[in-house]
């Protein structure tokens, strides 16, 4: 038997080393811990220098903190089981003498992947509402709404991922015996569940892209309005809109790169869920699962690398590109009216 076959009944780990899993676990824990500390430092600095309207930052930071905590929990939930399986040379199905470890691993992988994307959607929707309908956002949305959204996301994700325990869907073991996930080659009775899971991912991805496009469109409008009134307004009056645009761009850049990271890590899995069959090569499914497990490791490092001043440098570069340049045929003030007419003709 080779690695492309199903390992559903295997009692031992076929091949591999715990070194890779230990490195991934360490990188995930370290990255999320550093990102959370950095986010807390930024929150305290922003709180000390806050002026007036700061609800937008607070709500976005609540969602971002929840995303990083979710990634940390996801890493800590599955990686120790993989390391234990390698250390004892027992597959997840045999670990502890029952199927509990495998079923838990499959639930955790499915749950945290769904919740992570749902939180990214909440962040994208929050940014879209804050810039597209600011009056409604200020009057109706608050940090309390963020906590309510978090509760709804976690509850709905848990209910969906618990369905295989009640016969709707199934979690199975994959080679080399250290992975358990939704049965991608399910037959008639469980085929609906895996298609629903893939469809939820696709719908949320599409909504995130639409929200980000909406934010980009309104950012361009804000920039044009700011440039239009820059000449007639005083410097101290234009500094606030410029800072607002810069903060919006920071949020957009961070959200966009986190979304791209999730797309790279999850789209192969979505494709496997749709096209997988009992005759499909299992090694493709394993590759898709490996990519999915990389997302909670990469997310915090994306946040660390894109923390200020990186987005601000991008914003300044974009402003230089978009700022209208003076015309070459503009007439100097020292030229007489007659000479100006001759030059223009």
C-alpha positions as CSV (number, residue, x, y, z in Angstrom):
1,X,0.0,0.0,0.0
2,X,1.3,3.5,-0.8
3,X,0.5,6.9,0.5
4,X,-2.1,7.6,-2.1
5,X,-4.5,5.0,-0.5
6,X,-6.9,5.6,2.3
7,X,-5.4,5.1,5.8
8,X,-8.8,4.8,7.5
9,X,-8.0,1.6,9.3
10,X,-4.3,2.1,9.9
11,X,-3.1,1.6,13.5
12,X,0.4,3.1,13.2
13,X,2.1,6.0,11.4
14,X,3.4,4.9,8.1
15,X,6.2,7.4,7.6
16,X,7.4,10.9,8.5
17,X,9.1,12.7,11.4
18,X,7.7,14.8,14.2
19,X,10.4,17.5,13.4
20,X,8.2,19.2,10.8
21,X,5.2,19.2,13.0
22,X,7.1,20.5,16.0
23,X,8.6,23.4,13.8
24,X,5.1,24.3,12.5
25,X,3.7,24.2,16.0
26,X,6.5,26.4,17.4
27,X,6.2,28.9,14.5
28,X,2.4,29.1,15.0
29,X,2.6,29.7,18.7
30,X,5.4,32.1,18.5
31,X,3.9,34.1,15.7
32,X,0.5,34.4,17.3
33,X,2.0,35.3,20.7
34,X,4.1,38.1,19.2
35,X,1.2,39.3,17.1
36,X,-1.1,39.5,20.1
37,X,1.6,41.4,22.1
38,X,2.1,43.8,19.3
39,X,-1.6,44.4,18.9
40,X,-1.9,45.1,22.6
41,X,1.0,47.6,22.5
42,X,-0.6,49.3,19.5
43,X,-4.0,49.4,21.3
44,X,-2.5,51.1,24.4
45,X,-0.6,53.6,22.3
46,X,-3.7,54.4,20.3
47,X,-5.8,54.7,23.4
48,X,-3.4,57.2,24.9
49,X,-3.3,59.4,21.8
50,X,-7.0,58.8,20.8
51,X,-8.9,61.9,19.7
52,X,-12.7,61.7,19.3
53,X,-13.8,59.0,16.9
54,X,-12.1,55.7,17.8
55,X,-15.0,53.2,17.6
56,X,-13.9,52.1,14.2
57,X,-10.5,51.1,15.4
58,X,-11.9,49.4,18.5
59,X,-14.3,47.2,16.6
60,X,-11.7,46.2,14.0
61,X,-9.2,45.4,16.7
62,X,-11.7,43.2,18.5
63,X,-12.2,41.2,15.3
64,X,-8.5,41.1,14.6
65,X,-7.7,40.0,18.1
66,X,-10.3,37.2,17.8
67,X,-8.8,36.1,14.6
68,X,-5.3,35.8,16.1
69,X,-6.7,34.0,19.2
70,X,-8.6,31.6,16.9
71,X,-5.4,30.8,15.0
72,X,-3.6,30.2,18.2
73,X,-6.3,27.9,19.5
74,X,-6.3,26.1,16.2
75,X,-2.6,25.5,16.3
76,X,-2.6,24.4,19.9
77,X,-5.6,22.1,19.3
78,X,-4.2,19.9,16.5
79,X,-0.4,20.1,16.5
80,X,0.2,18.3,19.8
81,X,-1.9,15.3,18.6
82,X,0.3,15.0,15.5
83,X,3.5,15.2,17.6
84,X,2.1,12.6,20.0
85,X,1.1,10.3,17.2
86,X,4.7,10.4,15.8
87,X,6.2,10.0,19.3
88,X,4.1,6.9,20.0
89,X,4.1,5.6,16.5
90,X,0.3,5.3,16.7
91,X,-2.2,6.7,14.2
92,X,-4.9,9.1,15.4
93,X,-7.4,6.3,15.1
94,X,-5.4,4.2,17.5
95,X,-4.2,6.9,19.8
96,X,-5.7,6.3,23.2
97,X,-7.3,3.1,22.1
98,X,-10.3,4.7,20.4
99,X,-11.5,6.9,17.6
100,X,-11.8,9.9,19.9
101,X,-8.6,11.6,18.9
102,X,-9.3,11.2,15.2
103,X,-12.9,12.6,15.5
104,X,-11.6,15.5,17.6
105,X,-8.9,16.3,15.1
106,X,-11.4,16.3,12.2
107,X,-13.7,18.5,14.1
108,X,-11.0,21.0,15.1
109,X,-9.6,21.2,11.5
110,X,-13.1,21.8,10.1
111,X,-14.2,24.2,12.8
112,X,-11.2,26.5,12.9
113,X,-11.0,26.7,9.1
114,X,-14.7,27.8,8.9
115,X,-14.4,30.2,11.9
116,X,-11.2,31.8,10.5
117,X,-12.8,32.6,7.2
118,X,-16.0,33.8,8.9
119,X,-13.9,36.2,11.0
120,X,-12.2,37.5,7.9
121,X,-15.7,38.1,6.4
122,X,-16.7,40.0,9.5
123,X,-13.6,42.2,9.3
124,X,-14.2,42.9,5.6
125,X,-17.9,43.7,6.2
126,X,-16.9,46.0,9.1
127,X,-14.5,47.9,6.9
128,X,-17.1,48.1,4.1
129,X,-19.8,49.5,6.4
130,X,-17.4,52.0,8.1
131,X,-16.4,53.6,4.9
132,X,-19.5,53.2,2.7
133,X,-22.2,54.1,5.3
134,X,-20.4,55.9,8.1
135,X,-23.5,57.5,9.6
136,X,-25.2,54.1,10.0
137,X,-21.9,52.6,11.2
138,X,-21.5,55.2,14.0
139,X,-25.1,55.0,15.1
140,X,-25.7,51.3,15.0
141,X,-22.5,49.4,15.3
142,X,-20.3,49.1,18.4
143,X,-17.9,46.8,20.1
144,X,-20.9,45.0,21.6
145,X,-22.0,44.1,18.1
146,X,-18.5,42.7,17.5
147,X,-18.8,40.4,20.5
148,X,-22.3,39.3,19.4
149,X,-20.9,38.5,15.9
150,X,-18.2,36.4,17.5
151,X,-20.6,34.4,19.5
152,X,-22.8,33.8,16.4
153,X,-19.7,32.7,14.4
154,X,-18.4,30.3,17.0
155,X,-21.9,28.8,17.7
156,X,-22.9,28.3,14.1
157,X,-19.4,26.9,13.2
158,X,-19.6,24.4,16.2
159,X,-23.1,23.3,15.2
160,X,-22.1,22.6,11.6
161,X,-18.9,20.8,12.6
162,X,-20.7,18.6,15.2
163,X,-23.1,17.2,12.5
164,X,-20.8,14.2,11.6
165,X,-21.2,13.0,15.2
166,X,-24.9,12.6,14.5
167,X,-24.6,10.8,11.1
168,X,-24.6,13.8,8.7
169,X,-21.1,13.7,7.2
170,X,-18.1,11.7,8.4
171,X,-14.5,12.4,9.7
172,X,-12.0,9.9,8.4
173,X,-8.2,9.4,8.8
174,X,-5.7,10.3,6.1
175,X,-2.2,9.1,5.4
176,X,0.3,8.8,7.0
177,X,-2.1,8.4,9.9
178,X,-1.6,11.8,11.5
179,X,-4.5,13.6,9.8
180,X,-8.3,13.3,10.2
181,X,-10.8,15.5,8.2
182,X,-14.1,15.5,6.4
183,X,-14.4,12.5,4.1
184,X,-13.6,14.0,0.7
185,X,-14.5,10.9,-1.3
186,X,-17.8,10.4,0.5
187,X,-20.5,8.4,-1.1
188,X,-24.2,9.3,-1.4
189,X,-25.1,9.7,2.3
190,X,-22.2,12.0,3.2
191,X,-21.6,13.7,-0.1
192,X,-24.0,16.5,0.8
193,X,-22.0,17.5,3.9
194,X,-18.7,17.9,2.2
195,X,-20.3,19.9,-0.7
196,X,-22.0,22.2,1.9
197,X,-18.7,22.8,3.6
198,X,-17.0,23.7,0.3
199,X,-19.9,25.9,-0.7
200,X,-19.8,27.8,2.6
201,X,-16.1,28.5,2.0
202,X,-16.7,29.7,-1.6
203,X,-19.6,32.0,-0.6
204,X,-17.6,33.6,2.2
205,X,-14.6,34.1,-0.1
206,X,-16.8,35.8,-2.7
207,X,-18.3,38.1,-0.1
208,X,-14.9,39.1,1.2
209,X,-13.7,40.0,-2.3
210,X,-16.8,42.1,-2.9
211,X,-16.4,43.9,0.4
212,X,-12.7,44.7,-0.3
213,X,-13.6,46.0,-3.8
214,X,-16.2,48.2,-2.2
215,X,-13.6,49.6,0.3
216,X,-11.1,50.3,-2.5
217,X,-13.8,52.1,-4.5
218,X,-14.7,54.4,-1.5
219,X,-11.1,54.9,-0.6
220,X,-10.5,56.3,-4.1
221,X,-13.5,58.6,-3.8
222,X,-12.2,59.8,-0.4
223,X,-8.8,60.5,-1.9
224,X,-10.2,62.5,-4.8
225,X,-12.4,64.6,-2.5
226,X,-9.4,65.2,-0.2
227,X,-7.3,66.3,-3.2
228,X,-10.1,68.5,-4.5
229,X,-10.4,70.5,-1.3
230,X,-6.7,70.5,-0.4
231,X,-5.9,73.8,-2.2
232,X,-8.7,75.8,-0.6
233,X,-8.6,74.2,2.9
234,X,-6.0,75.0,5.6
235,X,-3.4,72.5,6.5
236,X,-4.7,71.7,10.0
237,X,-8.1,71.0,8.5
238,X,-6.8,68.5,5.9
239,X,-4.6,66.5,8.3
240,X,-7.5,64.6,9.8
241,X,-8.9,63.2,6.5
242,X,-5.3,62.3,5.4
243,X,-4.8,60.4,8.7
244,X,-8.2,58.7,8.2
245,X,-7.3,57.6,4.7
246,X,-4.0,56.3,6.0
247,X,-5.7,54.2,8.7
248,X,-8.3,52.9,6.3
249,X,-5.5,51.8,3.9
250,X,-3.6,50.1,6.7
251,X,-6.7,48.0,7.6
252,X,-7.4,47.3,3.9
253,X,-3.8,46.1,3.2
254,X,-3.8,43.9,6.3
255,X,-7.2,42.4,5.5
256,X,-6.3,41.9,1.8
257,X,-3.1,40.0,2.5
258,X,-4.8,37.8,5.2
259,X,-7.5,37.0,2.7
260,X,-4.9,36.1,0.0
261,X,-3.1,33.9,2.5
262,X,-6.3,32.1,3.3
263,X,-7.1,31.7,-0.4
264,X,-3.8,30.1,-1.1
265,X,-4.2,27.8,1.9
266,X,-7.8,26.8,1.4
267,X,-8.7,26.9,-2.3
268,X,-6.8,23.6,-3.0
269,X,-8.9,22.0,-0.3
270,X,-12.1,23.4,-1.8
271,X,-11.2,22.0,-5.2
272,X,-10.4,18.6,-3.7
273,X,-13.8,18.6,-1.9
274,X,-15.6,19.1,-5.2
275,X,-13.7,16.8,-7.4
276,X,-12.6,14.1,-5.0
277,X,-13.9,10.6,-5.5
278,X,-13.0,7.1,-4.2
279,X,-10.6,6.8,-7.1
280,X,-8.9,10.1,-6.5
281,X,-5.2,10.1,-5.5
282,X,-5.1,10.6,-1.7
283,X,-1.8,12.4,-1.9
284,X,-3.6,15.4,-3.4
285,X,-5.9,15.5,-0.4
286,X,-2.9,15.3,2.0
287,X,-1.3,18.3,0.2
288,X,-4.5,20.3,0.5
289,X,-4.7,19.5,4.3
290,X,-1.1,20.5,4.8
291,X,-1.8,23.9,3.1
292,X,-4.9,24.4,5.2
293,X,-2.9,23.8,8.4
294,X,-0.4,26.5,7.3
295,X,-3.0,29.3,7.5
296,X,-3.0,29.8,11.3
297,X,0.8,29.8,11.2
298,X,1.0,32.4,8.4
299,X,-1.7,34.8,9.6
300,X,0.2,36.2,12.6
301,X,3.3,36.7,10.6
302,X,1.4,38.6,7.9
303,X,0.1,40.9,10.7
304,X,3.6,41.4,12.1
305,X,5.1,42.2,8.7
306,X,2.3,44.6,7.7
307,X,2.2,46.5,11.0
308,X,3.1,50.2,10.6
309,X,5.1,51.7,9.1
310,X,4.9,49.3,6.2
311,X,1.3,50.3,5.2
312,X,2.1,53.9,5.6
313,X,5.0,53.7,3.2
314,X,2.6,52.0,0.7
315,X,0.1,54.8,1.3
316,X,2.7,57.5,0.6
317,X,3.8,55.8,-2.5
318,X,0.2,55.5,-3.8
319,X,-0.4,59.2,-3.0
320,X,2.7,60.2,-5.1
321,X,1.3,58.1,-8.0
322,X,-2.2,59.4,-7.8
323,X,-1.4,63.1,-7.1
324,X,-2.0,65.1,-10.2
325,X,1.1,66.6,-11.7
326,X,1.3,70.2,-12.9
327,X,0.9,70.7,-16.7
328,X,4.0,71.4,-18.7
329,X,2.4,74.3,-20.6
330,X,1.4,76.1,-17.4
331,X,2.3,79.8,-17.8
332,X,4.7,81.4,-15.2
333,X,3.3,84.4,-13.3
334,X,6.1,86.6,-14.5
335,X,5.0,86.3,-18.2
336,X,3.0,89.2,-19.6
337,X,-0.6,88.5,-20.7
338,X,0.3,89.1,-24.4
339,X,3.2,86.7,-24.2
340,X,0.9,84.1,-22.5
341,X,-1.6,84.3,-25.3
342,X,1.1,83.8,-27.9
343,X,2.6,80.8,-26.0
344,X,-0.8,79.1,-25.7
345,X,-1.6,79.6,-29.4
